[in-house]
Amino acid sequence: MKVDKLISKLFALNLKKKELNTLLNRLGFSYRKGKGSHEVWSKEGYILTVSTHNKEVPRYILKELLGYLRERDLLGESDEKK
């Protein structure tokens, strides 16, 4: 799936776990296994912990990620809803 489409789904706060993993990889985040059923993603000192209990990613995690991407201007041209 293209990054632009994944970012559009992020704006809609409607990403599945697999889509979030793809987006984070393509944005240059590093993955490491967390404790139990959690994954830890990091980039330049920013750490995002994602629960792997469900296929759906909680909205608060997507909002946090969206805030980070906007703050660092990592959305580029796709940031239409600023």
N, C-alpha and C positions, 0 to 999 in steps of 0.2 A: 504494500500500500504506500502511496506517495506521502511524503512529509506534509505537504499542504493539506491533504485530506485529513490526516491525523490531527493536525493543528486545528482544523475546522471542528473536528469532533471534540477536541479539548475545550475550545470556546463554548461548545454546547454542553460541556461537562458530562459527556457521554462516551467514555472510552472503556473498553474492556481491558482486562489485565494483559492479554497478549499484545493488544494495540499499544498500550502504554509502554511495554517493554521495547517494542519496535521503535517507538518515538524517542524514548530515552537513549537507546543505542545510536540512533541516527543523529541525535543532538550532541553526542560525544560524552554521555554519562558513563561512568564505570560501575560495573555490577559486582556485588559480593553478597554471599549468603549471610543472612542475619540469623538471629536465634529463632528456633522453632519454625513457625510458618511465616516468617518475615524476610523480605529482601531489602537490601540497602543499596541505593544508587547515589553516586556522588559526582560532583563536578566543581572544581575550583573552590573547595572548602564548603560547598553547599551539600547537605546530606538530606536525602528523601527516603524515608522508610515506608515500604508498602507491604500491607498484609496480603498473604496469598490464600486466605480462607475462601474467597469467592471469586468468580470470574468478573464481577462488576467491581470497579474501583470506586471507593467512597468519594463523594463530591468534595469533601474538605481537602482531600489529597490533591485532587485535580485543581482546585482553587489555589492551593499553596504553590503548586508547580507553575501554574499560569502567572501568578504574582512574581515568582522568581524569574521566569523567562521574560516578562515585561520589564522588570527592574534591570536586567542585564542586556536588554535589547537583543535577545536571541531569536525573536520571532521574525525579524526582518520585514519583508514586504507583506507577509501574511497577517500581520497584526492590524487587521481592519477594524477591530472592535475596541480599540484603546479608548 
